[in-house]
Protein backbone atom coordinates (compact mmCIF):
# COMPACT_ATOMS: atom_id res chain seq x y z
CA UNK A 1 0.00 0.00 0.00
CA UNK A 2 1.40 3.44 -0.90
CA UNK A 3 2.46 5.50 2.14
CA UNK A 4 0.45 8.53 1.06
CA UNK A 5 -2.71 6.41 1.05
CA UNK A 6 -2.33 5.92 4.81
CA UNK A 7 -2.32 9.72 5.16
CA UNK A 8 -5.44 9.92 3.01
CA UNK A 9 -7.18 7.36 5.24
CA UNK A 10 -6.85 9.87 8.09
CA UNK A 11 -8.56 12.52 5.97
CA UNK A 12 -11.23 10.02 4.90
CA UNK A 13 -12.05 9.35 8.54
CA UNK A 14 -11.73 12.95 9.73
CA UNK A 15 -14.05 14.58 7.21
CA UNK A 16 -17.16 12.39 7.64
CA UNK A 17 -16.67 12.14 11.42
CA UNK A 18 -16.31 15.91 11.78
CA UNK A 19 -19.33 16.50 9.53
CA UNK A 20 -21.42 14.12 11.66
CA UNK A 21 -20.33 15.91 14.84
CA UNK A 22 -20.83 19.41 13.45
CA UNK A 23 -24.20 18.45 11.95
CA UNK A 24 -25.57 17.63 15.38
CA UNK A 25 -26.55 14.04 14.60
CA UNK A 26 -27.67 11.91 17.52
CA UNK A 27 -25.28 9.26 18.85
CA UNK A 28 -27.22 6.32 17.34
CA UNK A 29 -27.38 8.09 13.96
CA UNK A 30 -23.74 9.16 13.84
CA UNK A 31 -22.23 5.78 12.76
CA UNK A 32 -24.51 5.16 9.73
CA UNK A 33 -24.42 8.83 8.68
CA UNK A 34 -20.63 8.86 8.96
CA UNK A 35 -20.44 5.76 6.77
CA UNK A 36 -22.65 7.31 4.10
CA UNK A 37 -20.75 10.62 4.13
CA UNK A 38 -17.45 8.69 3.96
CA UNK A 39 -18.61 7.11 0.69
CA UNK A 40 -19.30 10.57 -0.73
CA UNK A 41 -15.95 11.93 0.42
CA UNK A 42 -13.81 9.02 -0.74
CA UNK A 43 -15.56 8.10 -4.00
CA UNK A 44 -14.12 11.04 -5.93
CA UNK A 45 -10.59 10.43 -4.69
CA UNK A 46 -10.77 6.71 -5.46
CA UNK A 47 -12.06 7.37 -9.00
CA UNK A 48 -9.33 9.91 -9.72
CA UNK A 49 -6.64 7.84 -7.99
CA UNK A 50 -7.40 4.74 -10.04
CA UNK A 51 -7.51 6.74 -13.27
CA UNK A 52 -4.18 8.41 -12.53
CA UNK A 53 -2.61 5.10 -11.41
CA UNK A 54 -1.97 6.29 -7.86
CA UNK A 55 -3.00 2.74 -6.97
CA UNK A 56 -4.39 -0.25 -8.89
CA UNK A 57 -6.35 -3.46 -8.30
CA UNK A 58 -6.00 -6.91 -9.81
CA UNK A 59 -7.98 -7.13 -13.01
CA UNK A 60 -9.73 -10.48 -12.69
CA UNK A 61 -10.27 -10.91 -8.93
CA UNK A 62 -13.92 -11.42 -8.00
CA UNK A 63 -13.34 -9.23 -4.96
CA UNK A 64 -12.50 -6.21 -7.16
CA UNK A 65 -15.36 -6.71 -9.64
CA UNK A 66 -17.89 -5.27 -10.45
CA UNK A 67 -16.78 -1.63 -10.48
CA UNK A 68 -18.42 1.81 -10.60
CA UNK A 69 -16.41 4.32 -12.68
CA UNK A 70 -13.41 2.09 -12.06
CA UNK A 71 -13.92 1.75 -8.28
CA UNK A 72 -14.63 -1.76 -6.95
CA UNK A 73 -17.99 -2.17 -5.22
CA UNK A 74 -16.15 -3.99 -2.44
CA UNK A 75 -14.06 -0.88 -1.73
CA UNK A 76 -17.16 1.33 -1.51
CA UNK A 77 -18.76 -1.11 0.92
CA UNK A 78 -15.57 -1.32 2.98
CA UNK A 79 -15.31 2.47 3.22
CA UNK A 80 -18.90 2.75 4.42
CA UNK A 81 -18.75 -0.08 6.97
CA UNK A 82 -15.27 0.70 8.32
CA UNK A 83 -16.04 4.41 8.84
CA UNK A 84 -19.31 3.57 10.56
CA UNK A 85 -17.61 1.00 12.79
CA UNK A 86 -14.83 3.46 13.67
CA UNK A 87 -17.32 6.07 14.91
CA UNK A 88 -19.43 3.50 16.77
CA UNK A 89 -16.41 2.22 18.75
CA UNK A 90 -15.14 5.76 19.28
CA UNK A 91 -18.49 6.85 20.75
CA UNK A 92 -19.27 3.64 22.64
CA UNK A 93 -15.95 3.09 24.44
CA UNK A 94 -16.29 6.12 26.79
CA UNK A 95 -19.85 5.01 27.63
CA UNK A 96 -18.61 1.52 28.52
CA UNK A 97 -15.75 2.94 30.61
CA UNK A 98 -18.17 5.21 32.47
CA UNK A 99 -20.45 2.26 33.19
CA UNK A 100 -17.49 0.24 34.53
CA UNK A 101 -16.05 3.08 36.62
CA UNK A 102 -19.35 4.13 38.16
CA UNK A 103 -20.03 7.44 39.98
CA UNK A 104 -17.35 10.11 39.89
CA UNK A 105 -16.09 9.06 36.47
CA UNK A 106 -14.00 11.60 34.57
CA UNK A 107 -12.68 11.14 31.05
CA UNK A 108 -8.90 11.66 31.12
CA UNK A 109 -5.66 10.56 29.48
CA UNK A 110 -5.98 6.89 30.48
CA UNK A 111 -9.51 6.76 29.09
CA UNK A 112 -8.30 8.38 25.84
CA UNK A 113 -5.65 5.68 25.50
CA UNK A 114 -8.28 2.98 26.10
CA UNK A 115 -10.51 4.52 23.42
CA UNK A 116 -7.62 4.70 20.97
CA UNK A 117 -6.71 1.09 21.71
CA UNK A 118 -10.30 -0.12 21.25
CA UNK A 119 -10.58 1.67 17.89
CA UNK A 120 -7.20 0.36 16.69
CA UNK A 121 -7.85 -3.24 17.74
CA UNK A 122 -11.54 -3.67 16.94
CA UNK A 123 -12.35 -1.51 13.89
CA UNK A 124 -10.92 -3.81 11.21
CA UNK A 125 -12.07 -7.18 12.69
CA UNK A 126 -15.62 -5.88 13.24
CA UNK A 127 -15.70 -4.39 9.74
CA UNK A 128 -14.66 -7.70 8.18
CA UNK A 129 -17.18 -9.58 10.33
CA UNK A 130 -20.06 -7.29 9.31
CA UNK A 131 -19.19 -7.54 5.63
CA UNK A 132 -18.80 -11.32 5.80
CA UNK A 133 -22.22 -11.72 7.45
CA UNK A 134 -23.85 -9.44 4.89
CA UNK A 135 -22.16 -11.21 1.96
CA UNK A 136 -23.23 -14.62 3.26
CA UNK A 137 -26.86 -13.60 3.82
CA UNK A 138 -27.34 -11.70 0.57
CA UNK A 139 -25.15 -14.07 -1.45
CA UNK A 140 -26.94 -17.17 -0.15
CA UNK A 141 -23.67 -18.75 0.98
CA UNK A 142 -22.22 -20.01 4.25
CA UNK A 143 -18.71 -19.55 5.61
CA UNK A 144 -16.05 -20.37 4.63
CA UNK A 145 -17.60 -19.96 1.15
CA UNK A 146 -18.36 -16.24 1.09
CA UNK A 147 -19.98 -14.57 -1.93
CA UNK A 148 -18.06 -11.52 -3.22
CA UNK A 149 -19.67 -8.06 -2.89
CA UNK A 150 -22.19 -7.12 -5.58
CA UNK A 151 -24.25 -4.11 -6.63
CA UNK A 152 -27.29 -5.56 -4.85
CA UNK A 153 -25.32 -5.84 -1.61
CA UNK A 154 -24.11 -2.25 -1.94
CA UNK A 155 -27.61 -0.89 -2.51
CA UNK A 156 -29.02 -2.96 0.35
CA UNK A 157 -26.29 -1.79 2.73
CA UNK A 158 -26.78 1.90 1.91
CA UNK A 159 -30.58 1.57 2.21
CA UNK A 160 -30.11 -0.15 5.57
CA UNK A 161 -27.80 2.62 6.83
CA UNK A 162 -30.27 5.30 5.75
CA UNK A 163 -33.13 3.43 7.45
CA UNK A 164 -31.13 3.12 10.70
CA UNK A 165 -30.30 6.84 10.71
CA UNK A 166 -33.92 7.81 10.02
CA UNK A 167 -35.28 5.42 12.64
CA UNK A 168 -33.35 7.28 15.34
CA UNK A 169 -34.48 10.68 14.08
CA UNK A 170 -31.04 11.50 12.63
CA UNK A 171 -30.60 14.78 14.50
CA UNK A 172 -30.14 15.11 18.25
CA UNK A 173 -33.57 15.91 19.69
CA UNK A 174 -32.47 17.18 23.12
CA UNK A 175 -31.99 20.98 22.78
CA UNK A 176 -29.14 21.22 25.29
CA UNK A 177 -27.24 18.31 23.74
CA UNK A 178 -27.77 19.59 20.20
CA UNK A 179 -26.56 23.04 21.25
CA UNK A 180 -23.44 21.47 22.73
CA UNK A 181 -22.73 19.52 19.52
CA UNK A 182 -23.15 22.61 17.34
CA UNK A 183 -21.06 24.98 19.45
CA UNK A 184 -18.16 22.87 20.73
CA UNK A 185 -16.76 21.94 17.29
CA UNK A 186 -14.80 24.57 15.36
CA UNK A 187 -15.93 24.42 11.69
CA UNK A 188 -13.03 26.42 10.21
CA UNK A 189 -10.67 23.47 9.72
CA UNK A 190 -13.50 21.31 8.41
CA UNK A 191 -14.64 23.86 5.82
CA UNK A 192 -11.02 24.47 4.75
CA UNK A 193 -10.37 20.73 4.35
CA UNK A 194 -13.54 20.23 2.28
CA UNK A 195 -12.58 23.14 0.00
CA UNK A 196 -9.04 21.83 -0.54
CA UNK A 197 -10.27 18.25 -1.11
CA UNK A 198 -12.80 19.12 -3.80
CA UNK A 199 -10.67 21.83 -5.43
CA UNK A 200 -7.85 19.33 -5.90
CA UNK A 201 -10.15 16.65 -7.34
CA UNK A 202 -11.80 19.13 -9.70
CA UNK A 203 -8.39 20.29 -10.91
CA UNK A 204 -7.37 16.69 -11.63
CA UNK A 205 -10.58 15.99 -13.56
CA UNK A 206 -10.13 19.09 -15.74
CA UNK A 207 -6.37 19.22 -16.24
CA UNK A 208 -5.14 15.72 -15.36
CA UNK A 209 -3.68 13.63 -18.20
CA UNK A 210 -3.67 9.98 -17.14
CA UNK A 211 -2.16 8.89 -20.46
CA UNK A 212 1.07 10.65 -19.34
CA UNK A 213 1.17 8.79 -16.02
CA UNK A 214 3.56 5.86 -15.73
CA UNK A 215 3.42 3.44 -12.80
CA UNK A 216 6.20 0.99 -11.99
CA UNK A 217 5.46 -1.47 -9.23
CA UNK A 218 3.98 -4.75 -8.06
CA UNK A 219 1.05 -5.77 -10.28
CA UNK A 220 -1.03 -8.87 -10.99
CA UNK A 221 1.23 -11.60 -12.34
CA UNK A 222 1.52 -11.61 -16.15
CA UNK A 223 0.89 -14.83 -18.03
CA UNK A 224 -1.66 -16.99 -19.84
CA UNK A 225 -5.14 -15.46 -19.51
CA UNK A 226 -6.84 -18.82 -20.03
CA UNK A 227 -5.40 -20.38 -16.87
CA UNK A 228 -7.96 -20.41 -14.05
CA UNK A 229 -7.62 -20.66 -10.28
CA UNK A 230 -10.10 -20.77 -7.39
CA UNK A 231 -10.14 -17.46 -5.50
CA UNK A 232 -10.54 -16.63 -1.80
CA UNK A 233 -14.21 -17.63 -1.77
CA UNK A 234 -13.22 -21.25 -2.15
CA UNK A 235 -15.60 -21.94 -5.02
CA UNK A 236 -15.39 -19.13 -7.60
CA UNK A 237 -12.84 -19.12 -10.40
CA UNK A 238 -10.79 -16.22 -11.70
CA UNK A 239 -8.02 -15.67 -14.20
CA UNK A 240 -4.76 -16.50 -12.45
CA UNK A 241 -2.76 -14.16 -14.68
CA UNK A 242 -3.28 -10.93 -16.55
CA UNK A 243 -2.36 -10.52 -20.19
CA UNK A 244 -2.51 -7.85 -22.86
CA UNK A 245 -5.06 -9.53 -25.10
CA UNK A 246 -7.80 -10.36 -22.61
CA UNK A 247 -8.66 -8.10 -19.69
CA UNK A 248 -11.91 -7.39 -17.82
CA UNK A 249 -11.17 -3.75 -17.01
CA UNK A 250 -9.52 -2.61 -20.22
CA UNK A 251 -9.90 1.08 -19.28
CA UNK A 252 -7.97 0.74 -16.00
CA UNK A 253 -4.48 0.92 -17.56
CA UNK A 254 -2.41 -0.02 -20.59
CA UNK A 255 0.87 -1.85 -20.99
CA UNK A 256 3.85 0.14 -22.22
CA UNK A 257 4.53 -1.01 -25.79
CA UNK A 258 8.30 -0.96 -25.45
CA UNK A 259 8.29 -2.89 -22.15
CA UNK A 260 5.69 -5.66 -22.35
CA UNK A 261 6.13 -7.92 -19.30
CA UNK A 262 7.14 -11.55 -19.70
CA UNK A 263 5.28 -14.56 -18.30
CA UNK A 264 5.73 -14.71 -14.54
CA UNK A 265 6.54 -11.00 -14.15
CA UNK A 266 4.92 -9.26 -11.17
CA UNK A 267 6.97 -6.08 -11.21
CA UNK A 268 6.47 -4.15 -14.43
CA UNK A 269 5.51 -0.81 -15.96
CA UNK A 270 2.00 0.33 -16.91
CA UNK A 271 0.55 3.62 -18.15
CA UNK A 272 -2.78 5.37 -17.76
CA UNK A 273 -5.66 5.47 -20.23
CA UNK A 274 -6.88 8.79 -21.59
CA UNK A 275 -10.07 10.23 -20.12
CA UNK A 276 -13.31 9.40 -21.91
CA UNK A 277 -16.53 11.42 -21.99
CA UNK A 278 -18.22 8.74 -19.88
CA UNK A 279 -15.51 8.96 -17.21
CA UNK A 280 -15.64 12.77 -17.11
CA UNK A 281 -19.44 12.67 -16.82
CA UNK A 282 -19.26 10.10 -14.02
CA UNK A 283 -16.68 12.16 -12.15
CA UNK A 284 -18.61 15.40 -12.63
CA UNK A 285 -21.82 13.81 -11.37
CA UNK A 286 -20.03 12.23 -8.39
CA UNK A 287 -18.22 15.40 -7.33
CA UNK A 288 -21.27 17.64 -7.80
CA UNK A 289 -23.59 15.29 -5.91
CA UNK A 290 -21.25 14.65 -3.00
CA UNK A 291 -20.17 18.29 -2.66
CA UNK A 292 -23.78 19.50 -2.78
CA UNK A 293 -24.91 17.05 -0.07
CA UNK A 294 -21.93 17.77 2.18
CA UNK A 295 -22.26 21.54 1.67
CA UNK A 296 -25.94 21.42 2.64
CA UNK A 297 -25.10 19.49 5.82
CA UNK A 298 -22.36 21.94 6.80
CA UNK A 299 -24.36 25.05 5.79
CA UNK A 300 -27.43 24.00 7.78
CA UNK A 301 -25.27 23.33 10.85
CA UNK A 302 -23.48 26.69 10.51
CA UNK A 303 -26.80 28.49 10.08
CA UNK A 304 -28.26 26.91 13.20
CA UNK A 305 -25.01 27.64 15.02
CA UNK A 306 -25.24 31.33 14.06
CA UNK A 307 -28.85 31.47 15.29
CA UNK A 308 -27.82 30.09 18.68
CA UNK A 309 -24.91 32.51 19.10
CA UNK A 310 -27.04 35.49 18.02
CA UNK A 311 -29.71 34.64 20.61
CA UNK A 312 -27.09 34.41 23.35
CA UNK A 313 -25.71 37.83 22.41
N, C-alpha and C positions, 0 to 999 in steps of 0.2 A: 504494500500500500504506500503511495506517495506520502512523504512527510507533510506536505502542505494540506493534504486532505484531512489529516488529524486536526489541523488548525481550523479548517472549515467546519468540521464536526462541532467544534465549540460554538461557532457562529450559528450553525443550524439548530443547536439546542438553546442558545441564548435568545435568539429572536422570537421564536414561538412562545417560549416560557415567559419572556418579558411582556409580550403582547397579551398573554392570558392574565398575567398579574395586573398590568395597567388597565386592561379592559374591565376589571372588576368581576370576573367570573367566579362563581361559587366553587368551593373546594371540590365537590363531586364532579363538576363540569370542567374543571381545569384540565385534567388528563386527556379526555377525548378532544377537547377544543385545541389543546396544544398539539396533539397528533395531527389534526386536520390542517392547522396553520403551518406545521412543519412540512407537510406535503407541498403546500403552496410556496413556501420559502425555498425549499430545496429543489423543486422540480425544474425551475429555470436553470439553476447552476448545473444540475446533472445533465440536462439536455445540451447545454453549451459545452460542458466539460467533455462529454462523449464525442461531440462533433469536432472539437479542437484537439482530440486525442490526449487530454490531460490524464485520462485513465480509460481503460478498455475492459470488455468482458469477453469471455470465450464465446465463440460464434454459435456452437451447436448444443450447448448445455441446456437441458430442460429448465433448469433453475433460472436462466437468464432470458428465457423466451416464454410468452410473447413480450413485445416491447411497445411503448407509447412514445413516439417521436424519438426513438432510439434508446429510451430508458426502460430497463426491465421492470415488469410489473412487480416482481419480487422485491426489488429495491424500493419501490414506492410503498409497498406494504410494510417493509422493514422500517422505513423512516417514520411512518405513522405510528406503528406499534411501539417502537423503541422510544420515541419522544414522549408518547403517552405514559409508558411505563416509568421512564425517568422522573417525570413530574409526580406521578402517583407515589413512588417511593420517597421522593424528596419531601412531599407534603405529609406523608403518613408516618415517617420515622419519628419526627418530633412528638406526634400525638401518642405513639406507642411508648416513647421514653417518658412522657409526662404521666401516662397511665401506670408505668412501672415505678416511677419515683414517688408518686403520690403528692400530698399537699406540700407546698413550699417549693415546688419545682421551678427552676430558672434555667432557661436555655443559655448555655455558655460554650466555652471552647471545646470541652470534652464532648458535649452533645453535637457540636458541629462536626467533629471528627467522626462520631458514630454515624451521623447522617451521610457524610461523604463516603464512609466505608460501605454502608448499606447500598448506596447508589452504585458504587464501583463494583461491588460483588454480585448484586442481584439483578441489575438492569438487563444485561445480556442474556443470562439464563432464563429469566421470566419472559423476555421478548421471544426467544426461540420456542419456549414452551407454548406460549399463546398462539404463535404462528403454526406450530405443529398440530395443535388441537384443531385450529380452524381449517387447516389443509386436509386433515383426516376426515373431519365431519363433512365439509363441502365437496371433498374429492372422493367420498365414499370409499376410503381406504382405512387400514388399521396399521399402527406402528408394528414393525419398523418400515413397512412400505407406506411412504408418505407421498401423496400427490403433490406435484409442483404447483406454485401459485398460478392463478389464472385471472382473466378479466372478471369473471363472475365473483371470485373470491374478493377481489379488490373492491368491486361495487358493493358487495354485501358488507364488507368491513367498514367502509366509509358510511354506509347507511346506518349501520349499527352504532357507530361513534356519534353520528348526528342525533340519533334517537336517544342515546344515553344522555347527551348534553341537554337536549330539550326536555327530557323527563325530569331533570333536576332543576328546570327553570333557567338554565344557563347562567344568568346573572345573579350575584349575591343579593338576596332579598332583604337582609337585615340592614337598615340604613346606616347604623354606626360602623358595621363591618365593611360595607361597601365604601363608605367615606374613607375609612382607613386604607383600603386597597387603592383607591384613586389618588390619595394624597401622599402616601409614603414612598411611591416609586417615582424617580425622576425620569421624565420622558425624553430628555434632551439626547442622551446617548442612544436611546432606542430609535428615535426619529432619524438621527444622523446615520446610524448603521443601516437602516432601511433605505435611505437615499443613496448611500454609497453602493449597497448591494445591487439595487435595480439600475442605477446609472451604469455600473460596470457591465452588467449583463446586456443592457440595451446597446452599449458601445460595441460589445463583441458581436451581437447579432447584425448590426449595421456595417461595421468596418472589419470584422474578423474574416480572415481568409484561410479556412481549414485546409485547402489544397496546398498551402505553403508550409503546413505543419508536418514535421517529421518526428516520429517517436521511435526510439531504440530501447528495447527492453524485453522483459519476459512475456511471451505471448502463448497462445494455445499452440501445442506442438504441430508442426507441419508434416503432412504425409498424405496417405491415400484416403480420399474422402469416403470411399465405399466401405471402409472398415468400421464396424460397429462395436460398441461396448456398453454394458449396463451401467447406468449412472447411479447417483447416490440414493435414489428411491428404492433400488433393489429390484426393479422390474421394468423400468423404461429404458429404451435404448437411445443412444446418441452417437453422433459421429466422433470417433476417437480423435481424429486429426482434422486440421483445417487445410484447405488447399485453395489454389487460385481459381480453379474452374467451377467449383461448386460450394457456394456459401449461402447461409440463410439470411444473414444481414449484410447484403452486398453494399449498402450505403454507409456502413460503419467506418470502414477504412479501405485503403487499397495497398497492394504490395508495390514496392519500388521496383520498377522494371529492370534496373541495372543490378539489383541485389535480391533476386528471388531466393527465398530460403530453400535449403535442401531437406530431404526427408529426415526427420528426427530433430530438426532445429527447433529450439524453444526461444532462443534469443536472436531476434532479427529486427529489421527495420520496416516500418509501415508509414504511410502518409495519409493525410486526411482527404475526404471527398468534398468537392465543392458544394456550396449551399444550393438547395433546390427551392423552388417557390413553395412547395408543400412544407418544407422544413421551416422556412421563414414565417409562413402563415401560422404553423403550429407554435413556434416560439412567440410570435406577436400575441396570439390569443392567450397563451399561458402567462406571459408577463403582464399583459393588460388585466386579465382576470384576477390573478393573484395580488397584484399591486392595488387594484381597486378594492378588493375585499379587505386586505390588510389596512389600507388607508382609511376605509370607513370605520373599522374597529378602533384604530388609533384616534381618528378625528372625533368620534362619538365620546370616547373616554376623555379626551382633552377638553371637549366642550362641557361635559358634565363636571369635570374638575374645575374649570373656570367659573361655572355657576356656584359651586360650593365655596370657592375662595372669595368670590364677590359678595356672597351673603355674609360671610364672616367679617368682611371689612365694613 
